Structures are given as structure tokens and as C-alpha cells.
Amino acid sequence: MLEAETANELIKPHMPVVCSENAQLAVVDHVEGLSSIKLTKDANGNHHYIPLEWVTSVDDKVHIDRPCRQAMQDWSTTPPKQ
């Protein structure tokens, strides 16, 4: 898992988030607290949160360790408790 400090250095707003299938899942809003990424609003106007522990690498995109379908089942609509 990326540490919060490293995540804040590497993960920036508007970066694409891609799943293990190399398809774009979402776009970063910002790193939220010490352990998650807040994603921009979806087509329904909802924010979602994914844990930093899903992140496998960061280049010009944030890569996560699971397929899009699984990520959408597992993400949260509420911010994690810090």
C-alpha cells in the first residue's frame, strides 16, 4: 500500500484510474485522509472512494489491482473513518 505522504506526492486531481483490465474506471478528485482516494462524481452525481491499498502503481494514471466490475462492487459511497 502507498503511504499517505507518497500518495499525496504521486496522485493528483484529474488523473485517470484504470483497473487491472487496463480500462478507465474513474478520475481522481483527491487523496482523502490517510487511506483512500476520492473519485470525481459519476454520471449520477455520486462520489466514490477506493482504498490506497488497491493501488499497484502510479505513472500518468493510477493503476489498481482489480477488474472494474469488482472495483465498482467494492468501492464506498461514504468517506472512510480516519
Secondary structure by P-SEA (a helix, b strand, c coil): cccaaaaaacccccbbbbcccccccbbbccccccccccccccccbbbbbbbcccccccccbbbbcccaaaaaaccccccccc
